[in-house]
């Protein structure tokens, strides 16, 4: 019996819809393009890791879960020879398997070893940092309140580092119900892709109940998540409509829609592809804000801009709130080519907006 594919939306079939129409509005039509947007360093590293594994070892290369939460990226990698599976026990013994950017628990690492799999760890280094914090605080016998969405792969991986010490806090309201054994030895950590504002509200409410609650050594919400939220906050206040490019299972993409609405956008929608934009969304709209989640390739944003231009929104103003130049080295197994020479993409390095 062959590997079971990861549950995901059915392969995309382009929808047949009329081209967006250029319908006059009262004022000047324009697009406010948020920057930073799109690929972060961790996503860049993970996607290149699968591409390089296919180049180095040949197809198929197996990937546990979606390498990043974007249907377009997953579909493209499948076409290149990647096979996505739910668990490592579906991978033929001795095969190469890539762990996704969201990280895995020690139990998954052990299961891969038991099957003699050639594991390549593409976990984002910022997620690995949170894992190490969990291990350290558990060793010191702290109770860890892990702020995040139960069932999310990243949360499962982090909680798996110290399951007897971790309690998951799903929301600010959850903070009012959590019970701990020793209020003097409790610390909070978080999923890296959450809303900054909601996370801080959760922490505030936890601290009301547990005044001795300790903070992590450094911010757990990743720089890219924060930067994209800051950018869309600035765009949203002037936008009649915000379009976020990203997949439904991308936590940071979904958060961008919520942040846009919270900070003044009259309407906000998430799309995977440009052809999902509805004509009705543009009724009376002068200013459209556009951004994308941290696992979204820039080509998808450019397709959205092209469709909007056809509808009269050809004037694009970039709203930049930060510069990003961080890059992460590839997993050690992929830093050299088949001849043993250092690979030119060992440091990732796709251009990011």
C-alpha positions in Angstrom: 0.0 0.0 0.0 1.5 3.4 -1.0 1.9 6.5 1.1 -1.2 8.4 2.0 -1.2 12.0 0.8 -1.6 14.7 3.3 -5.1 16.0 3.5 -5.3 19.3 1.6 -7.6 21.1 -0.9 -8.2 19.3 -4.1 -5.7 20.2 -6.9 -6.6 23.6 -8.2 -8.7 23.9 -11.3 -8.7 27.5 -12.6 -12.1 28.9 -12.3 -13.8 30.3 -15.4 -14.9 33.8 -14.5 -15.2 37.0 -16.4 -12.2 39.4 -16.3 -12.6 41.9 -13.5 -14.4 45.0 -14.8 -13.1 48.6 -14.6 -16.2 50.2 -13.0 -15.9 53.9 -12.2 -15.8 55.0 -8.5 -16.0 58.5 -7.0 -12.3 59.0 -6.3 -9.0 57.7 -7.6 -8.4 54.0 -7.8 -5.2 52.8 -6.3 -3.5 49.9 -4.6 -1.5 50.1 -1.4 1.0 47.3 -1.5 2.2 46.2 2.0 5.9 45.5 2.4 7.3 43.3 3.9 5.0 40.5 2.6 5.4 37.0 1.3 8.2 34.5 1.9 10.1 34.7 5.2 13.6 33.3 5.7 12.2 30.1 7.3 9.8 29.4 4.5 12.5 30.2 1.9 14.8 27.7 3.6 12.2 25.0 3.8 11.0 25.2 0.2 14.6 25.3 -1.1 15.4 22.3 1.1 12.8 20.2 -0.7 14.0 21.4 -4.1 17.6 20.7 -3.2 16.7 17.2 -1.8 15.0 16.4 -5.1 18.0 17.6 -7.1 20.5 15.8 -4.9 18.7 12.5 -4.2 16.2 12.3 -7.0 12.4 11.7 -6.8 10.6 10.7 -4.8 11.5 12.7 -1.7 8.9 12.4 1.1 7.7 15.3 3.2 5.9 14.9 6.5 2.9 17.2 6.4 2.9 20.3 4.1 6.4 21.7 4.0 4.7 25.2 4.4 1.1 26.0 4.5 0.5 27.1 0.9 -1.4 25.0 -1.6 0.4 26.5 -4.6 3.9 25.7 -3.1 2.8 22.1 -2.2 1.3 21.5 -5.7 4.4 22.8 -7.4 6.6 20.5 -5.3 4.4 17.5 -5.9 4.8 18.1 -9.6 8.6 18.0 -9.1 8.5 14.7 -7.3 7.8 15.4 -3.7 5.3 13.1 -1.9 3.5 14.5 1.1 2.5 12.2 3.9 0.7 12.5 7.2 3.2 10.5 9.3 6.6 8.9 8.8 5.2 5.4 9.1 3.8 5.9 5.6 7.4 6.4 4.2 9.2 3.4 2.8 12.1 2.3 5.0 15.4 3.9 4.1 13.8 6.8 2.1 14.6 10.5 2.4 12.0 12.4 4.4 11.9 16.2 5.0 10.4 17.5 8.2 8.3 20.6 7.5 9.1 24.2 8.6 6.6 23.9 11.5 8.8 21.4 13.3 8.2 18.0 14.8 8.2 16.4 18.2 11.0 14.1 19.5 8.5 11.2 19.0 8.4 11.8 15.2 12.2 12.0 15.1 12.4 8.7 16.9 9.8 7.1 14.6 11.8 8.2 11.5 15.0 6.7 13.0 13.2 3.4 13.8 12.3 3.1 10.1 15.9 3.9 9.1 14.7 7.1 7.2 17.2 9.6 6.0 15.7 12.6 7.8 16.3 16.2 6.6 15.1 18.7 9.2 13.7 21.9 7.5 12.2 23.2 10.8 12.4 27.0 10.9 15.3 28.0 13.2 12.9 30.3 15.1 10.6 27.4 15.8 13.6 25.4 17.0 14.4 28.2 19.4 10.9 27.8 21.0 11.5 24.0 21.2 14.8 24.6 23.1 13.0 27.0 25.5 10.4 24.3 26.2 13.1 21.8 27.0 15.0 24.2 29.2 12.0 25.3 31.3 10.7 21.7 31.6 14.2 20.7 32.9 13.8 23.4 35.5 10.4 22.0 36.4 8.4 24.9 35.2 4.8 24.6 34.0 4.7 25.9 30.4 1.7 27.8 29.1 2.0 27.4 25.4 -0.1 30.1 23.6 -1.2 28.7 20.3 -3.8 26.8 18.3 -4.4 23.3 19.5 -3.9 20.9 16.6 -1.5 23.2 14.7 1.6 21.3 13.6 3.9 23.8 15.3 2.1 23.6 18.6 2.1 19.8 18.5 5.9 19.8 17.8 6.6 22.2 20.7 4.3 20.5 23.2 5.9 17.2 22.2 9.2 18.4 23.6 7.8 18.4 27.2 4.3 17.0 27.1 4.0 16.6 30.9 4.9 20.3 31.4 2.9 21.9 28.7 -0.7 23.3 28.8 -2.0 24.8 25.6 -3.8 28.2 25.8 -5.9 28.7 22.7 -7.2 32.2 23.2 -7.4 35.1 25.7 -10.6 33.5 27.1 -8.7 30.3 27.7 -6.4 32.3 30.0 -9.3 32.8 32.4 -9.8 29.0 32.8 -6.3 27.6 32.9 -5.2 26.0 36.2 -1.6 25.5 37.2 0.0 23.4 40.0 2.5 26.0 41.2 1.8 29.7 40.3 5.3 30.5 41.4 6.9 28.3 38.6 5.0 29.1 35.4 6.2 30.5 32.1 4.6 31.3 28.8 5.8 30.5 25.3 3.9 30.9 22.0 3.4 29.7 18.5 5.5 31.8 16.2 2.7 32.8 13.8 0.0 34.3 16.0 -1.5 37.8 16.2 0.8 39.9 18.2 -2.0 41.9 19.8 -4.1 38.8 20.7 -1.0 37.1 22.2 -0.2 40.0 24.4 -3.9 40.2 25.5 -3.6 36.5 26.5 -0.4 37.1 28.4 -2.0 40.1 30.2 -4.9 38.0 31.3 -2.6 35.2 32.4 -0.5 37.6 34.4 -3.6 38.8 36.3 -4.2 35.3 37.5 -0.5 34.3 37.9 1.5 37.5 38.8 4.8 35.5 38.9 4.4 34.4 35.3 7.7 34.4 33.5 8.4 35.6 30.0 10.4 33.7 27.4 14.0 34.8 27.1 13.1 36.5 23.8 10.0 37.1 21.7 8.6 33.9 20.3 6.4 35.4 17.6 8.7 35.5 14.6 10.0 38.7 13.1 8.3 38.1 9.8 4.8 37.6 11.4 5.3 40.8 13.3 6.6 42.8 10.3 3.7 41.7 8.1 1.2 42.6 10.8 2.7 46.0 11.2 2.7 46.7 7.5 -1.0 45.7 7.1 -2.0 47.9 10.1 -0.5 50.9 8.3 -2.3 50.0 5.0 -5.6 49.0 6.6 -6.4 52.5 7.9 -6.6 53.9 4.4 -8.1 50.8 2.6 -11.7 50.3 1.5 -10.7 46.6 0.8 -7.7 44.5 1.8 -6.8 41.3 -0.1 -4.5 38.9 1.7 -2.9 36.2 -0.5 -2.5 33.0 1.5 -4.0 29.6 2.2 -6.8 28.8 4.6 -4.5 26.7 6.8 -1.8 29.4 7.0 -2.2 30.8 10.5 -0.3 34.0 9.8 -2.3 34.6 6.6 -5.6 34.3 8.5 -4.3 36.6 11.2 -3.5 39.3 8.5 -7.2 39.4 7.5 -8.2 39.8 11.2 -5.6 42.5 11.8 -6.7 44.4 8.7 -10.3 44.5 9.8 -9.3 45.4 13.4 -7.2 48.4 12.1 -9.7 50.0 9.9 -10.1 48.2 6.6 -13.8 48.3 5.6 -13.5 44.8 4.2 -10.8 42.1 4.0 -10.6 38.7 2.2 -8.1 35.9 1.9 -7.5 34.3 -1.5 -5.1 31.6 -2.7 -5.2 32.9 -6.3 -6.2 36.1 -8.1 -9.1 34.4 -9.9 -10.9 34.1 -6.5 -11.4 37.9 -6.3 -15.1 38.7 -6.6 -16.2 41.6 -8.7 -18.6 42.6 -6.0 -15.7 43.2 -3.6 -14.7 46.1 -5.7 -18.1 47.9 -5.6 -17.4 51.5 -4.7 -13.8 50.7 -3.7 -11.2 53.4 -4.3 -8.2 52.0 -2.3 -7.3 48.3 -2.2 -4.7 47.1 0.2 -2.7 44.0 -0.8 -0.4 41.7 1.2 0.5 38.1 1.5 1.3 35.6 4.2 4.8 34.4 5.0 4.5 31.2 3.0 3.3 32.8 -0.3 5.5 33.2 -3.3 5.6 36.6 -4.9 4.3 35.4 -8.2 0.8 35.0 -6.7 0.8 38.6 -5.5 1.9 39.8 -8.9 -1.1 37.9 -10.4 -3.4 39.7 -8.0 -1.9 43.1 -9.0 -2.3 42.3 -12.7 -6.0 41.4 -12.2 -6.6 44.6 -10.2 -4.8 46.7 -12.8 -7.3 45.3 -15.4 -10.0 46.6 -13.2 -8.5 50.1 -13.1 -6.3 49.7 -10.0 -3.1 50.2 -11.9 -1.6 52.8 -9.6 0.4 50.9 -7.0 2.0 52.6 -4.0 4.3 50.5 -1.8 3.9 50.9 2.0 7.1 49.7 3.5 7.5 49.5 7.3 10.7 47.3 7.6 13.6 45.9 5.7 14.3 42.1 5.8 17.6 40.6 4.9 17.7 37.6 7.2 18.7 34.2 5.6 19.1 30.8 7.2 21.6 28.1 6.2 20.1 25.0 4.6 20.0 21.8 6.6 23.5 20.3 6.7 22.7 17.4 4.4 22.0 19.9 1.6 24.9 22.4 1.8 27.0 20.5 -0.6 26.2 19.2 -4.1 26.6 15.6 -5.2 30.3 16.2 -6.0 30.9 17.4 -2.4 31.2 21.1 -3.4 29.5 23.8 -1.4 26.2 24.5 -3.0 25.5 28.0 -4.2 22.1 28.1 -2.4 23.4 26.9 0.9 22.1 30.1 2.5 18.7 30.1 0.9 18.5 33.6 -0.7 15.4 34.1 -2.8 14.5 37.8 -3.2 11.7 38.7 -0.7 9.4 41.7 -0.9 
